[in-house]
Amino acid sequence: MQSQRLSILVKDLRSTTFAKEALRRQNSILRFIPKRNFIQTTTRFGIFHKGTPPPQKIVNKIKTKEEIAKEIFEKQLNSPNRFIRWGAIARSEKFTKGMTKYLIIAYVVFLVYGISIMKKQYLKEKELEKLEEKLETGGINEYETLRIKELKGKLRTRDELKLQEYERMKNEEKIDNFDGITLPNNDQNKLNKDIVPPRDTTSFYDSKAEQYDKDINFEEKAIRMGSKRKWLMRHCKGDVLEVSCGTGRNIPYLNIENINSITFLDSSKAMIDITNKKFRQKFPAFDKVAFVQGRAENLTNLASDKERVKYDTIVEAFGLCSHEDPVRALKNFSSLLKPHGRLVLLEHGRGRYSIINKILDKRSVKRLETWGCRWNLDIGEILDDSGLEIVEEKRVHWGTTWCIVAKQKGDIKKQDEVGFFEKYIGSSIKEKYENSKEG
Ligand SMILES: C[S@@+](CC[C@H](N)C(=O)[O-])C[C@H]1O[C@@H](n2cnc3c(N)ncnc32)[C@H](O)[C@@H]1O
């Protein structure tokens, strides 16, 4: 390195210490020249003095690490690059102190909010427990039944309308005991004039069969229906019945290893023939398969109660919308389930938003003509009327696609079907869950 001339003006003893340190860092030796009353040292950078420095010397102070860091930091604070500036602000003392304050406030708010949610949940659970006890012992009124549904988050439109009326009666007529009172049902599927009347769609699908896959492919890809079909078929295990199998659009998602036997049912012969072809192609070695032409509404008429084959899983995709009597069909499925068996549905119907429902209503006739289905039905109402118990209810595509897992009334939930709150907070349900583990 080239030698450089450098001097430090040493005014007092502290500066002397500084000069010494600077020299030590440069591996230089401090030399005292007592007679001239100043310290002069020579380094490869120059001469250091204590006392009156020679007038011609350049005075240049060496910066400490801290000073250099501070300078860089200040430059960053004023940087035109916003990311560098924000980074510097985030490291500033003012910001750090402020953040600590905000973090403490956020923590307190989170804590208070959390406690209030837990408290509300606890009170809900207590009320639910009381109402369910009353339900078991009998003597529960309609308002209380609706309240159970509300507490479980399973109110349908018609239930909301009824509850509104009960609330009005409470507030305006000061009634607080609703024993013996029942209100009109407000069935949306019956009252809505835009829902076309139910019909047997067999002949429609017989004529549609050849074109069906080609016509529906684009629509299904656009809304990524494949992932929903995958969800549906993931549930298939043991002895399986697929109702309204159509052209076998769920076959690609079937995991044959989980299955003991599978029966495909459809009212249209032309549709089920396509399923047959697809299945044989994909699983040529699997022989525990049956293809049955028949109507879901007649399923239980086919055999007496004792002779009836029962299933571990019954699945149906987009079938309820084209059945003549969807409630009857669901009741049949329920009676064909083995203990712990599950009915899994992928259906379309009314959505969560009125703007969407208006579109469905407006185009309901066109839809029926093109696809043979009633796409504006309230699926929740149909499920509630069937007497099945819903284990899982998910809705996508603005609530118009319904993903449902249901079980027979009274059947115990499986471990993986019990949610966090039910498992750890709801005492009555927790008890049921414990029982299910034993069972
Ligand atoms: C909209 S398609 C759905 C087909 C298929 N599940 C799918 O996801 O593409 C409705 C199907 O239900 C069948 N279907 C209609 N009413 C039926 C009934 N009452 N019983 C059994 N199948 C029925 C039709 O023949 C048709 O194949």
The ligand as an SDF file (V2000), in Angstrom:
LIG
                    3D

 27 29  0  0  0  0  0  0  0  0999 V2000
  -76.3590  -34.3160  -14.9640 C   0  0  0  0  0  0  0  0  0  0  0  0
  -76.1290  -35.9710  -15.2820 S   0  0  0  0  0  0  0  0  0  0  0  0
  -74.7550  -36.3350  -14.2650 C   0  0  0  0  0  0  0  0  0  0  0  0
  -73.9830  -37.5030  -14.7200 C   0  0  0  0  0  0  0  0  0  0  0  0
  -72.7110  -37.8450  -13.9610 C   0  0  0  0  0  0  0  0  0  0  0  0
  -72.9600  -38.1900  -12.6050 N   0  0  0  0  0  0  0  0  0  0  0  0
  -71.7130  -36.7520  -14.0340 C   0  0  0  0  0  0  0  0  0  0  0  0
  -71.2380  -36.2980  -12.9990 O   0  0  0  0  0  0  0  0  0  0  0  0
  -71.3740  -36.3210  -15.1330 O   0  0  0  0  0  0  0  0  0  0  0  0
  -77.4550  -36.7070  -14.4290 C   0  0  0  0  0  0  0  0  0  0  0  0
  -77.5260  -38.1990  -14.5720 C   0  0  0  0  0  0  0  0  0  0  0  0
  -78.5210  -38.6800  -13.6790 O   0  0  0  0  0  0  0  0  0  0  0  0
  -79.2650  -39.6680  -14.3010 C   0  0  0  0  0  0  0  0  0  0  0  0
  -80.5820  -39.6910  -13.6540 N   0  0  0  0  0  0  0  0  0  0  0  0
  -81.5540  -38.7760  -13.7350 C   0  0  0  0  0  0  0  0  0  0  0  0
  -82.5930  -39.1270  -12.9670 N   0  0  0  0  0  0  0  0  0  0  0  0
  -82.2720  -40.2960  -12.4040 C   0  0  0  0  0  0  0  0  0  0  0  0
  -82.9080  -41.1420  -11.4890 C   0  0  0  0  0  0  0  0  0  0  0  0
  -84.1060  -40.8380  -11.0290 N   0  0  0  0  0  0  0  0  0  0  0  0
  -82.2770  -42.2320  -11.0820 N   0  0  0  0  0  0  0  0  0  0  0  0
  -81.0510  -42.5460  -11.5300 C   0  0  0  0  0  0  0  0  0  0  0  0
  -80.3910  -41.7850  -12.3960 N   0  0  0  0  0  0  0  0  0  0  0  0
  -80.9840  -40.6580  -12.8260 C   0  0  0  0  0  0  0  0  0  0  0  0
  -79.3110  -39.2410  -15.7400 C   0  0  0  0  0  0  0  0  0  0  0  0
  -79.6150  -40.2980  -16.5900 O   0  0  0  0  0  0  0  0  0  0  0  0
  -77.9140  -38.6950  -15.9280 C   0  0  0  0  0  0  0  0  0  0  0  0
  -77.0460  -39.6770  -16.3580 O   0  0  0  0  0  0  0  0  0  0  0  0
  1  2  1  0
  2  3  1  0
  2 10  1  0
  3  4  1  0
  4  5  1  0
  5  6  1  0
  5  7  1  0
  7  8  2  0
  7  9  1  0
 10 11  1  0
 11 12  1  0
 11 26  1  0
 12 13  1  0
 13 14  1  0
 13 24  1  0
 14 15  1  0
 14 23  1  0
 15 16  2  0
 16 17  1  0
 17 18  1  0
 17 23  2  0
 18 19  1  0
 18 20  2  0
 20 21  1  0
 21 22  2  0
 22 23  1  0
 24 25  1  0
 24 26  1  0
 26 27  1  0
M  CHG  2   2   1   9  -1
M  END
$$$$
